[in-house]
Structures are given as C-alpha cells and as structure tokens.
Amino acid sequence: MDLDRPNRSDGGAPTNARILLVDDHEVVREGLKFLFANARPNWEVCGEAANSEDAIKQAQELKPDVVVLDISMPGTSGLTATQKMRKLGMVCPVLIFTTHDSERLGAEVKAVGAQGFVTKSQAFRDLVRAIDILLAGGTFYGSAVPGEAQEEKQNPGGMTFRLALGFA
C-alpha cells in the first residue's frame, strides 16, 4: 500500500486505493469499475489485464494496493499467477474472483498466497466489503454456505478468527 496516500484515522482500510482488475471478459471489468465508482468513489482502477501474464507485468509496474484476479482465464490460471507474484516478491493482497465454488477453494487460495476469494455470484454483496477487509490487512474467504459470508482477520496476537454473518 502506498504510504503517501491518506489512510483512515481508525486504522481500517484506506479511503483511497489503487486496484488492478484482471478478468478475460471486458464486460466483467467494466461492471466492476462501475460498482467501485458508485460504492467507493475514491478507489482508482490503476490497471486492467485480460490474462495472467499481463497481470503479473502490471502488478510489478503499477504496485497496486489490491489485485482482483479471475481464476479461470486462457493460458495461466489466476492461482498460478498468484504463486508467480509471490515468488517474484510481490506482497500486495490478491483477491481471487471466480465463478467456481467448492469446499477446497479456500484452501487452494490460501496455499498460493492469496488473501481471499469472492464468487462472482456473490460479488454485488461481498466484493467491496472483501476489498475493504484486505486493504485493512484482513482476509476474506467467500461464502461457506449460501447466504453466509465469512471473513478472517489477524488479531494483534497473531491468531486468526472467523466471523460468520447470516443475511436474510
């Protein structure tokens, strides 16, 4: 995260954030930009990529605060791209954005070094909140069951806890 940009005084997510969007579908990227412009006008989409190779290159050059990365793209998957980013020493949070949902997805996302995932079916409800959580140093691992979002945060003692929120 760029230390020159103002952060919230309460220690939460910064009011300004630079986001790299990676999805092979232009309509998805445009929809996310519209969502961000309305939900968080101070966020900036600093770059866009349609494949993992361009995503890695742009992440190195642009140094975004968060990368929102599609898992299924032509060529290299978002999971493999995340592993490559970590091997190259990039530490910016990565949020996997996917149509896929499975019981083992959370473990796979954690294993490659991403800080969370949001399914596209839950994006309207969860995506902005997930990015806020990542910007504040937490993790977000999607909905465990329909209608229930989960977030994990590190507390100062280094322990991870999970908060499940139910929505009616």
N, C-alpha and C positions, 0 to 999 in steps of 0.2 A: 504494500500500500504506500502511496506517495505521502511522505510526511509533511510536505509543503501544503497539502490541501487541508482545509479545516475539518476537524472531527467534532462529533457531538461532545458536549461537555460531560455527559453522563457515562462516558466510556463505552457506549454502544457503537453501532455501525456509523461510519462517516456519513455526513449529509451528502457529500459528493463522492461519486465512484466512477471508475473507468472500467467498462465491461467489454470483453471480447466475445462476440457471438459466433458460434461455429455450428452450422447445420447445412446440409447439402440442398435444402429446399429454401429458395429465396422467400417464398410466402411465409414460412415459419420465422425467418429472421425479421422480415418486415412487421409481422404481427407482434413479435417480442419488442421491437423498437417502439411500436405504438403503445403497448402495455406499459413499458418503462416510462415513456414520455408522460403518460397520464398518472401513473402511480408514484413515480419518483422523478420529477422534472429535473432534479439536479444530477441525475445519473447521466453519464455520457457513454454511448456505444462508440468506443475508440477504434474498433475494427471489426471486420466480418471475414469469415472464411467459409468455404464450401467443402473443404476436405481437411484431413488431419495434418498433412504436410504443411499446408498454408497456415493452419492454426499454430503449429509449433513455431514456424518462422515469425508470425505476427506476435505471438506471445513473447518471444525473445526481444523483438524490436520495440514493441509498444509498452511492455511491462504493465499489463492491466491489473486492476485490483481483484478481478474475478474473471474466470473463463467459464462460459456456459457452453458445454460441449456435447453435441449429439453423439450417441453411442454407435449408431449404425450409419455409416457413410461409405461411399465407394472407396476402395483401397483399404487404408488402415482404419481400424475401429477407434472410437473415442477412448476406449480403455487402454489400448496400446499407445495412443497418442499421449495419454496422461502419464503412462510409465516412462515414455521417452522424455517428456518435460521434466519429470523428477530426476531422471538420470543426467539431464543437462543442468541440473541445479536450480531449476525454476521452482519457486516456492509459493507463487500466487495460488489462492484457493481455486479448485476446479469443481464445478457443479455439473454432474452428468445429467443430460436432458434426454429422455428416452421414451419410446412407445412401449418398450419391454418392461415387464414387471414380473419378478419371480422371487421366491424365498431366498435365493442365493445372490440376488443382485447386490444387496447391501454389502455382503462380504466381498464380492468381486470388486466393487467400487472402492472399498477401504483398502483392499490388497494392492491396488495400483497407485494408491496415494491421493485419490480424490477425496474431497471433504464432504461429499454428499451426492444425492441424486433426487430428481423430481421427474415423475412420469408426465408425459405430455397430456394425459387425460386429467391430471390434477394441476396443470400449470396455472390456470386462472386463479385458483385458490392458494397454491403453495409457492409459486416461483419467486415472487417478490419477497415474501417472508423468508424463504430459504436463502436468497442472496443477502438480505439484511443480516441473517444469522451468521453466514460465512464471513461477511465484512466485519462482524463483531468478534470473530475468532472462534465461532462455534462450528458445528457440523449439522447436517440435515440429511436424514436417510429416508425421505419419502413417506408414503402412507403404507403402514403394515397391513391394514385391512381397509376396505372401502369406508370412507367417512372418518378415518382416524389418521391424523398427521402426527409424525414423531420428529422430535429434534433431540440432538445430543449436544451437550456443552461440556467444556472442560471447566471445572471449578478451580479456584486458586490452589487447592491441594493436589491437583493433578488427577482427580478422579473423574470419570465420565458418568453422567447420569442421563436418563432418558425420560422425557416428559411426553405423555400421550394425551392428545387433546381430541375429544369427540365433538363432532358437529352434527347438528340435527338437520 
